Each structure stands twice: as C-alpha cells, then as structure tokens.
Amino acid sequence: MALRDQLRVMVVDDMSTSRGLITQALDAFGIRAVASTSDGPSALKALESSPVHLVISDFNMPGMDGLQLLHALRTGARTKGVGFILITGKADKAIIEKGRQLGMNNFLKKPFDPSDLRACIEAVVGRL
C-alpha cells in the first residue's frame, strides 16, 4: 500500500479558501484521509480523538497561532511525534527559527503552488 493511502493529515487554517486549496492539492496527490479545522484549539481537540501523521498549519491565526499550536502538539504525550509543516505569508527568520526550536519539520511560504506543497510534505514523510 502506498504511503499516500495510509497518510492521515490535518489542515489548520482560519481562512476557508486556504484550507480548500490545501485540501484540493492533497486530494490531487492521492491523500484522501484529510481533516481540517479553522483554529488551533479545535485542532487539538480533534487530534485527541483522531490522531494524524501530519499537521499542516497556517501561522497567522487568531487566538492561537501556528507556533503556539506546534508547542501544544510537542508537549502533548499523544501528539509529540506528529509531523508539522508551518505555512506562512511572512517567512521571516524569527518565525522560522522559533519553529525549528519548537520542533517544526518543515515550512512553506505563501503563495505556493501544489508542487511546492508536495515537495514540502515529501521532505517530512517520504515519497508519496
């Protein structure tokens, strides 16, 4: 069975358009087990009952940003090993460095095209 058939992904973004674009790209790659939420707290709640292999999260979200979500995942017993990709419109060094310190696996700068997303995912989980 191919990796893409087994991979479970959660997309976290407060913008429904962005969630849709990422979800469509994942579907085009053959990744069907995709959940999505609009904020960090609901992502954490969903992950408690339905764990995933990879979280793809926006950085700039109200209430809990992507790095705060990453920190919560890394400190949770059940979620500390989850792959994490941060998507950000402003990939400044401070954000990326903080993400690396917290255990971010990879990041992607907006705007991106699907081939960039695929390469970013494959760098974390292996060939799809």
N, C-alpha and C positions, 0 to 999 in steps of 0.2 A: 504494500500500500504506500502510495506517495506521501511525502511529508505534508503537502498541501491538503490532503484528505483527512489528516489527523489533527492538524493545527487548529487550536481554538484561540480566537483573537477578540479583544475588546477595544473598541474605538471610543475615546472620551473627548468630546469637543462640545462647547456650548453653542456653536453655530451649526444648525441643521444642514446647511449647504455643505460645509466641510465634512461633516460626518457622512453625508451621502456620497460625496466624491471619493472619500477613502474607502467606504464600503463597496462602491461600484468597482473600484480598482481591485480590491481584494477578491471580489467575485470573478473579475476577469482573469485573475491569476489562478482561479480554481479553489480559492479558500472560501468554503461555504459556512463554516461554524464561526459566525461573527455576531457579537453582541455589541450594542452601543448604548452609551449614556451621555447625558448633557453636562454632567459635573462630577467632580471628584468624590464627594460623599456618596452619591448614588452608585458610582463605580465600585467603591469599597464594599458597599452593602451587597451588590450583585456578585462580587467576587467571593464573598463569604460562602454563598450557596452554590455558585457555579464557577469554579476556578478556570483560568485560561492559561495558555502558554506565553502569550504576548499581549502587552497593553500598548496601544498607540494613542498617545495623549497630546492634546494641544497644550501649549504653555500658558497662554493668556486666557484664563477663565475666572469668572467672579467667585468669590468665597474661598476657593482652594485652587491655586494654580497647579500647573503640571509638576513642578518640582515638589510642592507640598504633597501631591498625590504620590509621587515617587518615594518620598520619605516615608509616608504611611505604609506603602507596599513593602519597602525594605525592612521596616521594623515589625511587620506582622509575621508571625510564625508560619502561617499558611501561604503567604504571598511573597516572602523574601526572595524566592528564586525565579519569579516571573520576569520574562524579558520585557524591557521597557524602551520604547522609542518616543522621544520628545519631538513634537512638530512645533516650530515657532517661526513667526514672521520676522522676528528680530534676533538673529542668532549671534548676539554679542558674546564676547569672550567670558564675561562674568557668569552669564546664564549657563553656557556650555560647561565651564569649569565646575560650577556648583553641581550641575547634573552629573558630571563624571565622579565627583566626590561622593555623591549620594548613591552611585551605582547604576547610572543610566547606561544602557547598552549601545545606543546609537541616537542620532538626531537627524532631522531633516528640516531644511529651511523652506518656508513658503515663499512664493508659489513653487510647486514641484510638478513634474509630470509622472505618470504611472511607472515609467521605467526607473525613475529615481527612487520611488517608494519601494519597488520590487528589490532593487539593489540594496537598499537600506535594511529591509526585512531579511534578505538572504545573508547579509553580513552578521545578523544576530542568530538566526535559527538554522541556516544552511540552505542548500538549493531547493527551490520549490518545484 
